[in-house]
Amino acid sequence: MPARTGAEFLRGLKDDRQIWVGSDKVTDAVSHPAFAGAAHGMAAVFDLQHEAPEDLLIPDPETGEAINVSHMIPKSPEDIKRRHRGLRRIAEHTVGVMGRTPDYMNVTYAGFAGCWDEWALHGNETGAARQVEYQKFLRRKDISLTHTLIHPTIDKARDEMPGQENDVILRKIADTEHGIVVRGARILATLAPFSDEIAVYPGRPLPENSDKFAVSFCIPMATPGLKFICRDSVAGAANRFDAPLGSRFDEQDAFVVFDDVEVPRDRVFIDGNTKVYNHVMTKSWNSNVMQQTMVRAATKLEFAWGLATAMAEAIGDKSPNAQQLLGELWSYAELARSAVQAAEDRPKEWSNGCWFPAAEPLSALRATMPFWMPRANEIIKLLGSHNLLATPTWAMMRDPELRPYIDKYLHGAHGMDAERRIRLFRLAWDYAGTALASRVELYERFYLTSGARNQMRAQINAPRDRAMALVERFLAEAVE
Ligand SMILES: Cc1cc2nc3c(=O)[nH]c(=O)nc-3n(C[C@H](O)[C@H](O)[C@H](O)COP(=O)(O)OP(=O)(O)OC[C@H]3O[C@@H](n4cnc5c(N)ncnc54)[C@H](O)[C@@H]3O)c2cc1C
């Protein structure tokens, strides 16, 4: 089964996964009210690949079957541009509000499989080979994959360096005839209700000799012992008038418990090997995955600029203040677009003939985005002001007693009718002000770790010869 349709994706979610939300243990993720909107929203992402095959489908390099372009292992600079087209098309569909459409993990595992040699070290050749096979399965079955990387926070003074006695952090506890058994927890797994499988791979490095914590694998969501504790739904109303984004894009986040979960041997990619665990995320991963995340972020900022511009027009706000705020937002969108282009214009060849964008522009962007995204929300609130709350519901719009008042008193400037104005401000509120917006803002601040950590890392890894030479001239020159 190559590239799936939305209906096929929804059928795949009907399994025995153990997942809780609100006061319910969910038996059907597709129809539960907390999940139904996003399940169908994600199904639309699967349908999209058949609606826009020219952007989203490529032939599998071995079978020729149509697979999603996000599974591509780029083998040339042109491939990177080709992948960009597909990633941008997906990002446009959710206007970047869904951070974890499956292309995120598809790109990640395409990179892992392409640069397999980064995993085939310190005796992990078999694990690396299994992962290459797994990526074939992922792309040919068009699997929706989530991931969980971070240890739960219990005591921030100690958690970063797990002691051997730690009984919270996910760890291997036994070998079995067919594989390994793992126990513990990780935080979080975005997309959990809408994934077919979950991936565990390294987040932050472990201290030396932490072998029992050094595991990586992928397993189906319904694997016995896996338990998913979801946060409250932020979907809001089910209809697209009241909640234009929440009604379809609440991708969910779950805390994950591994209650003695058996992982089949062919799905174990790192089996108690701290050296490999601490190595694999330090090479090509960053420049590969950042193409997906930053194409999404750039698209989201462009949408925010468009939204803010339409809001200002709706209320005839041509004030210098509004123009300056719009200019600030445009600058973020344009800088993001330019950084992605700069990275793609000077790609680098990694091992096995794999090509990924230049790391520096994308790292700088990733480190800055946690500050721009909340500011974009703030700008939308500053421009929107009370208008963001003068937004009758769809039920009110259809109330014959109320509608004449709405049409008379809530229309916009330059003849904009009330319905268009209300839709616009509801969209803006869902983007910047609702519970969904608050969760998405938290996501932008913290997915792939905090802005602070990203800033720290980006500059540590950046080439500094020219910067230092500019300084050195003044330190080394003759005084008289
Ligand atoms: C909505 C959402 C979805 C997520 N989805 C997933 C998922 O699907 N899979 C997954 O594995 N994880 C997921 N995560 C978890 C995410 O990876 C972690 O939340 C992230 O790594 C941040 O963890 P932390 O609190 O340890 O961050 P830290 O980097 O420790 O930051 C914590 C605080 O310390 C500050 N700080 C850190 N370093 C410095 C410094 N040097 N100087 C000054 N201040 C500093 C930060 O600014 C921040 O305020 C998700 C998180 C969120 C919020």
The ligand as an SDF file (V2000), in Angstrom:
LIG
                    3D

 53 58  0  0  0  0  0  0  0  0999 V2000
    3.3930   21.4670   22.6230 C   0  0  0  0  0  0  0  0  0  0  0  0
    4.6020   20.5940   22.7710 C   0  0  0  0  0  0  0  0  0  0  0  0
    4.7170   19.4630   21.9950 C   0  0  0  0  0  0  0  0  0  0  0  0
    5.8270   18.6220   22.1460 C   0  0  0  0  0  0  0  0  0  0  0  0
    5.9020   17.4880   21.3760 N   0  0  0  0  0  0  0  0  0  0  0  0
    6.9280   16.6370   21.5640 C   0  0  0  0  0  0  0  0  0  0  0  0
    7.0230   15.4300   20.8180 C   0  0  0  0  0  0  0  0  0  0  0  0
    6.1850   15.1220   19.9670 O   0  0  0  0  0  0  0  0  0  0  0  0
    8.0650   14.6150   21.0590 N   0  0  0  0  0  0  0  0  0  0  0  0
    9.0160   14.9210   21.9860 C   0  0  0  0  0  0  0  0  0  0  0  0
    9.9260   14.1510   22.1410 O   0  0  0  0  0  0  0  0  0  0  0  0
    8.9480   16.0510   22.7100 N   0  0  0  0  0  0  0  0  0  0  0  0
    7.9310   16.9040   22.5210 C   0  0  0  0  0  0  0  0  0  0  0  0
    7.8540   18.0390   23.2760 N   0  0  0  0  0  0  0  0  0  0  0  0
    8.7910   18.2000   24.3690 C   0  0  0  0  0  0  0  0  0  0  0  0
    9.8490   19.1430   24.0190 C   0  0  0  0  0  0  0  0  0  0  0  0
   10.8100   18.4910   23.2530 O   0  0  0  0  0  0  0  0  0  0  0  0
   10.4150   19.6800   25.3200 C   0  0  0  0  0  0  0  0  0  0  0  0
    9.3560   20.3920   25.9240 O   0  0  0  0  0  0  0  0  0  0  0  0
   11.5550   20.5750   25.0430 C   0  0  0  0  0  0  0  0  0  0  0  0
   12.6790   19.7880   24.8090 O   0  0  0  0  0  0  0  0  0  0  0  0
   11.7900   21.5250   26.1830 C   0  0  0  0  0  0  0  0  0  0  0  0
   12.1760   20.8340   27.3220 O   0  0  0  0  0  0  0  0  0  0  0  0
   12.7490   21.5570   28.6170 P   0  0  0  0  0  0  0  0  0  0  0  0
   11.6520   22.1380   29.4290 O   0  0  0  0  0  0  0  0  0  0  0  0
   13.6280   20.5680   29.2460 O   0  0  0  0  0  0  0  0  0  0  0  0
   13.5140   22.7610   27.9310 O   0  0  0  0  0  0  0  0  0  0  0  0
   14.7760   23.5810   28.3500 P   0  0  0  0  0  0  0  0  0  0  0  0
   15.5900   23.7850   27.1380 O   0  0  0  0  0  0  0  0  0  0  0  0
   15.4480   22.9990   29.5330 O   0  0  0  0  0  0  0  0  0  0  0  0
   14.1110   24.9540   28.7330 O   0  0  0  0  0  0  0  0  0  0  0  0
   13.3920   25.1400   29.9520 C   0  0  0  0  0  0  0  0  0  0  0  0
   13.4810   26.5980   30.3400 C   0  0  0  0  0  0  0  0  0  0  0  0
   14.8340   26.9320   30.6350 O   0  0  0  0  0  0  0  0  0  0  0  0
   15.2730   27.9900   29.8250 C   0  0  0  0  0  0  0  0  0  0  0  0
   16.6630   27.7460   29.4580 N   0  0  0  0  0  0  0  0  0  0  0  0
   17.2060   26.6030   28.9850 C   0  0  0  0  0  0  0  0  0  0  0  0
   18.5160   26.7460   28.7560 N   0  0  0  0  0  0  0  0  0  0  0  0
   18.8190   28.0240   29.0930 C   0  0  0  0  0  0  0  0  0  0  0  0
   20.0050   28.7850   29.0800 C   0  0  0  0  0  0  0  0  0  0  0  0
   21.1740   28.2690   28.7050 N   0  0  0  0  0  0  0  0  0  0  0  0
   19.9320   30.0570   29.4730 N   0  0  0  0  0  0  0  0  0  0  0  0
   18.7790   30.6050   29.8840 C   0  0  0  0  0  0  0  0  0  0  0  0
   17.6180   29.9230   29.9290 N   0  0  0  0  0  0  0  0  0  0  0  0
   17.6420   28.6680   29.5470 C   0  0  0  0  0  0  0  0  0  0  0  0
   14.3330   27.9890   28.6170 C   0  0  0  0  0  0  0  0  0  0  0  0
   14.2160   29.2710   28.0300 O   0  0  0  0  0  0  0  0  0  0  0  0
   13.0320   27.5290   29.2230 C   0  0  0  0  0  0  0  0  0  0  0  0
   12.3200   28.6010   29.7770 O   0  0  0  0  0  0  0  0  0  0  0  0
    6.8010   18.9180   23.1160 C   0  0  0  0  0  0  0  0  0  0  0  0
    6.6780   20.0720   23.8970 C   0  0  0  0  0  0  0  0  0  0  0  0
    5.6060   20.9030   23.7360 C   0  0  0  0  0  0  0  0  0  0  0  0
    5.5000   22.1170   24.6070 C   0  0  0  0  0  0  0  0  0  0  0  0
  1  2  1  0
  2  3  1  0
  2 52  2  0
  3  4  2  0
  4  5  1  0
  4 50  1  0
  5  6  2  0
  6  7  1  0
  6 13  1  0
  7  8  2  0
  7  9  1  0
  9 10  1  0
 10 11  2  0
 10 12  1  0
 12 13  2  0
 13 14  1  0
 14 15  1  0
 14 50  1  0
 15 16  1  0
 16 17  1  0
 16 18  1  0
 18 19  1  0
 18 20  1  0
 20 21  1  0
 20 22  1  0
 22 23  1  0
 23 24  1  0
 24 25  2  0
 24 26  1  0
 24 27  1  0
 27 28  1  0
 28 29  2  0
 28 30  1  0
 28 31  1  0
 31 32  1  0
 32 33  1  0
 33 34  1  0
 33 48  1  0
 34 35  1  0
 35 36  1  0
 35 46  1  0
 36 37  1  0
 36 45  1  0
 37 38  2  0
 38 39  1  0
 39 40  1  0
 39 45  2  0
 40 41  1  0
 40 42  2  0
 42 43  1  0
 43 44  2  0
 44 45  1  0
 46 47  1  0
 46 48  1  0
 48 49  1  0
 50 51  2  0
 51 52  1  0
 52 53  1  0
M  END
$$$$
